[in-house]
Amino acid sequence: MAFTKPQSMRAMVTEAARRDYQGLALTCKPVGNGTPCDGNVASKFGDAIVVQCLTSDGADLAAKLAENGILCGQPAQAGSIYKSCLSGS
């Protein structure tokens, strides 16, 4: 997943994502344990563990963020699972 909007919008987009998604009950699993990114990205990014998180109804949080234009998918990381940055939409 990538943030491809102008950096000047980062704080506004982050606040919108927090408003819409903060507090959701999530179940997360690390990359390497059956995620779309297995074999394509490292399981850690600096000190952070890379995970796939699902909402209580089974929806993929990254997919929701991509569908809502907050982030976009990187095909090299997860194939066509997430709406691509390259789609132009």
C-alpha positions in Angstrom: 0.0 0.0 0.0 1.2 3.5 -0.7 0.2 7.1 0.0 0.4 8.9 -3.4 -1.4 12.1 -2.7 0.5 15.4 -2.3 2.4 15.4 1.0 0.5 18.7 1.8 -2.7 16.5 2.1 -1.1 13.8 4.4 -2.4 15.3 7.7 -5.9 15.8 6.3 -6.1 12.3 4.9 -4.7 10.7 8.0 -7.3 12.5 10.1 -10.1 11.3 7.8 -8.8 7.7 8.1 -8.6 8.0 11.8 -12.2 9.3 12.0 -13.5 6.5 9.8 -11.5 3.6 11.1 -10.0 4.2 14.5 -11.5 2.0 17.1 -12.5 -0.8 14.8 -12.1 -4.3 16.1 -9.4 -5.9 13.9 -7.8 -9.3 13.6 -4.3 -8.9 12.1 -1.8 -11.5 10.8 1.8 -10.9 10.0 3.1 -11.1 6.4 4.2 -14.7 5.9 1.1 -16.2 7.5 -1.2 -16.2 4.5 -1.5 -12.6 3.5 -1.7 -11.2 -0.1 1.8 -9.8 0.3 3.5 -13.1 1.3 6.7 -13.6 -0.6 6.6 -10.1 -2.0 7.5 -7.8 0.9 9.5 -8.1 4.0 7.7 -9.0 7.2 9.1 -5.9 8.9 9.5 -2.3 7.9 12.0 -0.8 10.3 10.7 -1.6 13.7 7.1 -2.1 12.4 5.7 -5.6 11.7 3.9 -5.7 8.3 0.4 -7.2 8.7 -2.9 -7.7 7.0 -5.9 -6.7 9.2 -9.5 -7.8 8.8 -12.6 -6.2 10.3 -15.0 -8.2 12.4 -17.1 -8.8 9.3 -14.0 -10.1 7.4 -13.3 -7.1 5.3 -9.7 -6.3 4.5 -8.8 -2.9 6.0 -6.2 -2.2 3.3 -8.8 -2.9 0.6 -11.2 -0.5 2.3 -8.5 2.2 2.4 -7.7 1.6 -1.2 -11.4 1.6 -2.3 -11.8 4.9 -0.5 -8.8 6.5 -2.2 -6.8 6.9 1.1 -4.1 4.5 0.0 -3.4 2.5 -3.2 -2.0 -0.9 -3.9 1.4 -1.6 -5.2 1.1 -4.6 -7.6 4.7 -5.8 -6.9 3.6 -6.2 -3.2 0.1 -7.8 -3.4 -0.7 -8.4 -7.1 -4.1 -7.1 -8.0 -5.7 -7.6 -4.6 -5.8 -3.9 -3.9 -6.9 -1.0 -6.1 -3.6 0.0 -7.9 -1.8 3.3 -7.7 -1.4 2.9 -11.5 -5.1 2.7 -12.2 -5.3 6.5 -12.3 -8.6 6.5 -10.4 
